[in-house]
């Protein structure tokens, strides 16, 4: 009898233990799917302070720079902006009250900081290349010149073939400006500095009649494919809200609306910085009735309705923000938006999609590896194609570009397969930029701060805009003035560009100082004077005395 009872007890214990295992497994599965935070022990919001891999060792340049600028900022964003006039009129808007705006009293009590001309960085930009008989200087590991990462001659056409040359294609007599533009895309850039077809493509998107409209598949928000005559296509992003409306404080970067003005401004910024890796984009004012409804796809037409204010609206079908409460409405049927020229769509010009190494987690609580690993860049440098060639430098350019626009939504990028790995990443999808003019998101600069790396030509461009004679904000204002929906950006966004240029330059300076400290523990030499380059700088006109 005792043996029978003990056997039943063991069976009950086994059944109980098995049930506990099943419940634990179910809990784990639910946690991974719903992200309750149990499996990782994380209840930290993504906007909280970064939890570093080693809390005791925060000497890295990324950690130091992040803490330094976070200490300088306040709830209204950068302290430097408090000295500017935040009440610049823009389409009649003068109200600067509300969250995210600097207080009125702060602008009268804060003295503007002196203008730092970064003469030390200017001297390093024009410094001669390291000869075989001189040991490399610390800054030469940080400021990388174009000729130092490629064996190809930079002044020969053979080193920069175009799509037309590789595919042995030539535009026909009736070819559109867009087709001619696409065949000129080269291994190093989408278009050359002197290419006149850029403006021709923009002019076509503004003036040509719209033949057909269909909603683009995929994506989280509404985008329309516009068909023009002569097989010309453009991607249309409609206006969602006024230029003065900022990203809501409680919105994550992956839940924010896309801005049509951000797409336009990003194209102009990309061209002014000398990257030329973004397709031409322009604004245009449409009549929803004649240019969308009368030529729209049947699926899209089913989402049209008239609002209580007698405005013509539609919402399309997509993953998010495609319902009556998030409809796109005219005034009453007039609507503005951005039109981006299409990339080549032929099979021979396919693009390869790359996961960005500094991609965010796109999660409310979980963080990406680069946010917790202090040696993350060391790992990236060992992975192809970042272990050689130009790709890592191109990501540094993209980091600077995204920081200037405030775009945190850079999860993937694309390259043309036909050019191989030694080609540029295409700058696409900038709709989530230019949302917070009073906040500088330093985490976007993580690639530059963690790798301490920047292209010399990019640094030279930033110094030129920082020291004048023309600031980046002024150049952007002039460049975008010809757009049909000008003024494209709210004035505080232009002010933020100049402020963020100075932040990037300070980041490079900190990297150089950190490298000099590691190489010379006894002290930091005066690099510009040691090189004897100040006279050369003045003669070349990189800064004014």
C-alpha positions in Angstrom: 0.0 0.0 0.0 2.9 2.4 0.9 4.5 1.6 -2.5 1.3 2.4 -4.4 0.8 5.7 -2.5 4.4 6.8 -3.2 4.0 5.9 -6.8 0.9 8.1 -7.1 2.7 10.9 -5.3 5.6 10.7 -7.8 3.1 10.8 -10.7 1.4 13.8 -9.2 4.7 15.6 -8.7 5.8 14.7 -12.3 2.4 16.0 -13.6 2.8 19.2 -11.5 6.3 19.8 -12.7 5.3 19.2 -16.3 2.4 21.7 -15.9 4.8 24.3 -14.5 7.1 23.8 -17.5 4.2 24.2 -19.9 3.1 27.4 -18.1 6.6 28.8 -18.1 7.0 28.1 -21.8 3.7 29.8 -22.6 4.7 32.8 -20.5 8.1 33.0 -22.3 6.3 32.8 -25.7 3.8 35.5 -24.8 6.6 37.7 -23.4 8.6 37.5 -26.7 5.5 38.2 -28.7 4.0 40.9 -26.6 7.3 42.1 -25.1 6.3 42.3 -21.5 9.9 42.8 -20.5 10.2 39.7 -18.4 12.7 37.7 -20.5 15.2 40.6 -20.6 14.4 42.3 -17.4 13.9 45.6 -19.3 11.4 48.2 -18.4 13.4 51.1 -19.7 11.8 53.5 -22.2 13.7 54.0 -25.4 14.0 57.7 -24.8 15.6 57.2 -21.4 19.3 57.6 -20.7 21.4 54.9 -22.4 22.5 52.0 -20.2 26.2 51.5 -21.1 27.8 48.2 -21.4 30.3 49.1 -18.7 28.9 51.5 -16.2 32.3 51.9 -14.6 34.1 52.8 -17.8 32.5 55.7 -19.6 35.6 57.2 -21.1 34.6 56.6 -24.7 34.2 59.6 -26.9 30.6 58.6 -27.7 29.7 58.5 -24.0 31.6 61.7 -23.1 30.1 63.7 -26.0 26.6 62.4 -25.3 26.8 63.4 -21.6 28.4 66.7 -22.3 25.7 67.9 -24.7 22.8 66.4 -22.8 24.0 68.4 -19.8 23.9 71.6 -22.0 20.4 71.0 -23.3 17.2 71.6 -21.6 13.5 70.8 -22.1 13.4 73.3 -25.0 16.3 71.8 -26.9 19.6 73.3 -27.6 20.7 76.2 -25.4 22.1 78.0 -28.4 18.7 78.3 -30.0 17.5 80.4 -27.1 19.4 83.3 -28.5 17.7 83.2 -31.8 14.4 84.7 -32.8 11.9 81.8 -32.6 9.0 84.0 -33.7 10.0 84.3 -37.3 6.9 84.5 -39.4 6.2 81.6 -41.7 3.0 81.6 -43.7 1.5 84.0 -41.1 2.4 81.8 -38.1 3.7 83.7 -35.1 2.6 81.6 -32.1 5.6 80.0 -30.5 3.9 78.9 -27.3 3.4 75.3 -26.3 5.7 72.3 -25.6 9.1 72.3 -27.4 9.3 76.1 -27.7 11.8 78.2 -25.8 10.4 80.5 -23.2 10.1 84.2 -23.9 12.2 85.2 -20.9 15.1 82.9 -21.8 15.8 84.7 -25.0 16.4 88.0 -23.2 18.6 86.7 -20.4 20.9 84.4 -22.3 23.9 85.9 -24.0 24.9 84.4 -27.3 28.1 82.3 -27.1 31.1 83.4 -29.1 31.4 82.0 -32.6 34.0 79.2 -32.6 35.6 79.2 -36.1 37.3 75.8 -35.5 40.6 77.0 -36.8 42.3 73.8 -35.6 40.0 71.6 -37.8 40.5 74.0 -40.7 44.2 73.6 -40.5 43.9 69.8 -40.4 41.7 69.8 -43.5 44.3 71.6 -45.6 47.3 69.7 -44.0 49.5 67.8 -46.5 49.2 64.1 -46.9 51.4 62.0 -44.6 54.6 61.1 -46.4 56.4 57.8 -46.2 59.1 59.5 -44.1 56.7 60.9 -41.5 54.7 59.0 -38.9 50.9 59.3 -39.3 49.4 62.0 -37.1 46.5 61.1 -34.8 44.1 63.2 -36.9 44.9 61.2 -40.0 43.1 58.2 -38.5 40.0 60.3 -38.0 39.9 62.7 -41.0 40.3 60.4 -44.0 41.1 61.8 -47.4 39.4 60.5 -50.6 42.6 59.1 -52.1 43.5 57.1 -49.0 40.8 54.4 -49.3 40.8 53.6 -53.0 43.4 52.4 -55.5 41.4 53.8 -58.4 42.5 57.0 -60.1 40.1 59.8 -59.2 40.5 61.8 -62.3 39.8 59.2 -65.0 36.3 58.5 -66.4 37.0 54.8 -66.5 37.0 54.7 -62.7 33.5 56.1 -62.6 31.3 54.2 -65.1 27.7 55.1 -65.6 24.7 52.8 -65.9 24.5 53.5 -69.6 28.1 52.5 -70.2 27.9 49.3 -68.2 24.6 48.3 -69.8 25.7 49.6 -73.3 22.5 51.7 -73.5 22.0 55.1 -75.0 18.9 57.2 -74.7 16.7 57.3 -77.8 15.6 60.4 -79.6 12.3 60.4 -77.7 13.7 59.5 -74.4 12.5 61.5 -71.4 14.7 63.6 -69.2 14.2 61.1 -66.4 15.5 58.2 -68.6 18.5 60.3 -69.7 19.1 61.1 -66.0 18.9 57.5 -65.0 21.4 56.3 -67.6 23.9 58.9 -66.3 23.9 57.5 -62.8 27.5 56.6 -62.0 29.4 54.4 -59.6 30.2 57.4 -57.3 27.1 59.5 -57.4 23.6 59.8 -58.8 24.5 62.9 -60.8 27.5 65.1 -61.3 28.0 68.6 -60.0 27.4 70.2 -63.4 24.5 67.9 -64.5 21.7 70.1 -66.0 19.2 67.2 -66.2 18.5 67.5 -62.5 16.6 70.7 -63.0 15.0 69.4 -66.2 13.6 66.3 -64.3 12.3 68.6 -61.5 10.6 70.9 -64.1 8.9 67.9 -65.7 7.4 66.7 -62.4 6.0 70.2 -61.8 4.6 70.9 -65.2 3.7 67.6 -66.9 0.0 66.4 -66.7 -0.8 63.5 -64.5 -2.2 60.5 -66.4 -2.8 58.0 -63.7 -2.5 57.6 -59.9 -2.3 54.4 -57.9 -1.4 53.7 -54.3 2.1 52.3 -53.7 2.0 48.9 -51.9 3.7 48.3 -48.6 4.9 50.8 -46.1 3.2 52.2 -43.0 1.8 55.4 -44.5 0.1 56.5 -47.7 2.2 57.1 -50.8 1.0 57.4 -54.4 2.7 56.5 -57.7 2.2 59.2 -60.2 2.3 58.4 -63.9 3.2 61.1 -66.4 3.5 60.9 -70.2 6.5 59.2 -71.9 6.7 56.5 -69.1 7.8 59.0 -66.4 6.9 58.1 -62.8 7.2 59.9 -59.4 6.4 59.0 -55.8 3.9 61.4 -54.2 3.8 62.1 -50.5 0.9 64.3 -49.5 0.8 67.1 -47.0 -0.3 65.9 -43.6 -0.2 69.0 -41.4 1.3 72.6 -41.4 5.0 73.2 -41.4 4.9 74.6 -37.9 3.6 71.4 -36.3 6.4 69.5 -34.6 6.7 65.9 -33.7 4.5 65.3 -30.7 6.6 64.8 -27.5 5.1 61.4 -26.8 5.6 60.1 -30.3 8.4 57.6 -31.0 10.4 58.0 -34.2 8.7 55.1 -35.8 5.1 56.4 -35.1 5.6 59.9 -36.4 4.0 61.1 -39.6 6.1 61.5 -42.7 6.5 65.1 -43.9 6.4 66.0 -47.5 8.6 69.1 -46.8 11.3 66.9 -45.3 11.7 65.0 -48.6 12.1 68.3 -50.5 14.5 69.8 -48.0 16.6 66.6 -47.7 17.2 66.7 -51.5 18.4 70.3 -51.4 20.6 69.5 -48.4 22.1 66.4 -50.0 23.1 68.5 -53.0 24.5 71.4 -51.0 26.7 69.0 -49.0 28.1 67.6 -52.2 26.9 64.1 -51.6 24.5 63.9 -54.6 23.0 60.6 -53.5 19.3 61.6 -53.3 17.0 61.6 -56.3 15.5 64.9 -57.4 12.4 65.9 -55.3 10.1 68.9 -55.8 6.9 70.2 -54.4 3.7 70.7 -56.4 0.2 71.9 -55.6 -2.5 69.5 -56.9 -6.3 69.7 -57.5 -7.5 66.5 -55.9 -10.6 66.4 -58.1 -9.0 66.7 -61.5 -5.5 65.3 -60.8 -6.2 62.5 -58.4 -9.9 61.5 -58.3 -10.5 61.6 -62.0 -7.4 59.6 -62.9 -7.1 57.5 -59.7 -7.1 53.8 -59.3 -10.4 52.1 -58.5 -9.1 50.9 -55.1 -8.0 54.4 -54.1 -11.3 55.9 -55.3 -13.2 53.8 -52.8 -11.6 55.7 -49.9 -12.7 59.2 -51.1 -15.3 61.1 -49.1 -16.4 64.7 -48.3 -15.6 65.9 -44.7 -18.0 67.8 -42.5 -16.1 71.0 -43.6 -17.0 70.2 -47.3 -13.3 69.3 -48.1 -12.5 66.5 -50.4 -10.6 63.8 -48.5 -9.2 60.3 -49.0 -7.2 57.9 -46.9 -6.1 54.9 -49.0 -5.2 51.5 -47.5 -2.0 50.9 -45.6 -0.7 49.4 -42.3 -1.1 52.6 -40.3 -2.8 56.0 -40.6 -5.1 54.9 -43.4 -8.6 55.4 -42.0 -11.1 58.2 -41.8 -9.5 59.7 -38.6 -6.2 60.0 -40.5 -7.5 61.1 -43.8 -5.8 63.5 -46.2 -8.0 66.5 -47.0 -7.8 69.3 -49.5 -8.8 72.9 -49.0 -11.4 72.3 -50.3 -9.8 70.2 -53.0 -6.3 71.8 -53.2 -3.4 69.7 -51.9 0.3 70.1 -51.9 2.9 67.3 -51.7 6.4 66.2 -52.6 7.2 64.4 -55.9 10.3 62.3 -56.0 11.7 61.0 -59.3 11.8 57.2 -59.7 15.1 55.3 -59.6 15.7 52.9 -62.6 13.4 49.9 -62.5 15.0 47.6 -65.1 16.2 44.1 -64.1 19.7 45.1 -64.9 19.6 48.0 -62.5 18.4 46.1 -59.4 19.3 47.4 -56.0 20.7 45.5 -53.0 19.1 46.2 -49.6 21.5 46.4 -46.7 20.6 46.4 -43.0 22.1 49.5 -41.4 24.7 48.6 -38.7 23.4 51.4 -36.5 19.7 50.5 -37.0 17.5 51.2 -34.1 15.4 48.5 -32.3 12.1 50.0 -33.3 10.8 49.0 -30.0 9.3 50.9 -27.1 11.7 49.4 -24.5 14.4 47.3 -26.1 17.6 48.9 -27.2 19.8 48.1 -30.2 23.3 46.6 -29.7 25.1 49.8 -30.6 23.4 51.6 -27.7 24.8 49.2 -25.1 28.1 48.0 -26.6 31.0 50.5 -26.2 33.1 48.6 -28.7 30.4 48.2 -31.3 32.3 50.1 -34.1 35.3 47.7 -33.7 33.0 44.8 -34.5 31.5 46.7 -37.5 35.0 47.4 -38.9 35.7 43.7 -39.2 32.6 42.9 -41.2 32.5 43.2 -45.0 31.9 45.6 -46.7 32.9 47.9 -43.9 36.3 46.4 -43.4 37.7 48.0 -46.6 36.8 50.5 -49.3 34.5 53.5 -49.0 31.4 52.0 -47.4 32.2 52.9 -43.8 33.0 56.5 -44.7 29.7 56.7 -46.6 27.9 55.7 -43.5 29.7 58.5 -41.7 28.4 60.9 -44.3 24.9 59.4 -43.9 25.1 59.9 -40.1 26.0 63.6 -40.5 23.2 64.0 -43.1 20.6 62.3 -40.9 21.8 64.3 -37.8 21.3 67.6 -39.7 17.8 66.6 -40.7 16.9 65.0 -37.4 16.0 61.7 -39.1 16.1 58.7 -36.8 14.4 56.3 -39.2 17.4 54.9 -41.0 16.9 51.1 -40.7 18.1 50.0 -44.2 19.9 51.5 -47.2 20.3 50.5 -50.8 23.1 50.3 -53.4 23.1 49.4 -57.1 24.1 45.8 -57.6 25.8 46.4 -61.0 28.4 48.6 -59.3 29.4 46.0 -56.7 30.3 46.9 -53.1 32.6 49.9 -53.9 29.8 52.3 -54.6 27.7 54.8 -52.7 24.5 54.2 -50.6 21.4 55.9 -52.0 19.8 58.4 -49.7 16.1 57.5 -49.6 13.1 58.0 -47.3 13.6 61.2 -45.4 10.0 61.9 -44.5 10.6 61.6 -40.8 13.2 64.3 -40.7 12.8 68.0 -39.8 10.3 67.2 -37.0 12.0 68.7 -33.9 13.7 72.0 -34.6 14.5 72.7 -30.9 16.0 69.3 -30.1 19.3 67.8 -31.4 19.2 64.0 -31.3 22.8 63.1 -30.6 22.2 59.4 -30.9 22.0 59.9 -34.7 25.7 60.8 -34.6 26.6 57.5 -33.0 28.5 56.1 -36.0 30.8 59.2 -36.1 31.2 59.3 -32.3 31.8 55.6 -31.9 34.1 55.2 -34.9 35.7 58.7 -34.7 35.8 58.8 -38.4 34.8 61.4 -41.1 35.7 62.1 -44.7 37.9 65.1 -45.2 35.8 66.5 -48.0 32.7 66.3 -45.7 34.5 68.1 -42.9 35.7 70.8 -45.3 32.2 71.4 -46.5 30.9 71.7 -43.0 33.6 74.2 -42.1 32.9 76.2 -45.1 29.2 76.6 -44.1 30.1 77.2 -40.5 32.6 80.0 -41.2 30.9 81.5 -44.1 30.6 83.7 -46.1 27.3 81.8 -46.5 25.8 79.7 -43.7 24.1 76.4 -44.4 20.7 77.9 -43.5 21.1 80.7 -45.9 22.2 78.4 -48.7 19.2 76.1 -48.0 16.8 79.1 -48.0 18.1 80.2 -51.4 18.1 76.7 -52.9 14.5 76.0 -51.8 13.2 79.4 -52.8 12.4 78.3 -56.4 10.3 75.4 -55.2 6.5 75.7 -56.1 5.5 75.3 -52.4 8.2 77.7 -51.0 8.9 78.4 -48.2 9.5 74.7 -47.7 10.7 74.7 -44.1 9.7 76.5 -41.0 12.4 79.0 -40.1 13.5 77.3 -36.8 14.5 74.2 -38.8 16.9 76.3 -40.8 18.3 77.8 -37.6 18.8 74.2 -36.3 20.9 73.3 -39.3 23.6 75.9 -38.4 23.5 74.8 -34.8 23.9 71.1 -35.7 26.8 71.9 -38.0 28.7 73.3 -35.0 27.8 70.1 -33.0 29.3 67.9 -35.7 32.5 69.9 -35.8 32.8 69.8 -32.0 32.4 66.0 -32.2 35.3 65.7 -34.6 37.4 68.0 -32.4 36.7 65.8 -29.4 37.7 62.7 -31.4 41.0 64.3 -32.3 41.7 65.4 -28.8 40.9 61.9 -27.5 43.2 60.3 -30.0 46.0 62.8 -29.1 45.6 62.0 -25.4 46.0 58.3 -26.1 49.1 58.8 -28.3 50.7 61.4 -26.0 49.6 60.8 -22.4 51.8 63.6 -21.2 49.8 66.3 -22.9 48.0 67.3 -26.0 50.1 69.1 -28.6 48.8 72.2 -30.4 48.1 70.3 -33.6 47.7 73.3 -36.0 50.8 75.1 -34.8 52.8 71.8 -34.8 51.9 71.2 -38.4 52.7 74.8 -39.3 49.5 75.0 -41.4 47.9 78.2 -40.2 49.5 80.4 -43.0 48.4 77.8 -45.6 44.9 77.9 -44.2 44.7 81.7 -44.5 46.1 81.7 -48.0 43.5 79.1 -49.1 40.7 81.2 -47.6 39.1 78.5 -45.5 38.4 81.0 -42.8 38.6 84.7 -42.3 40.8 86.3 -39.7 
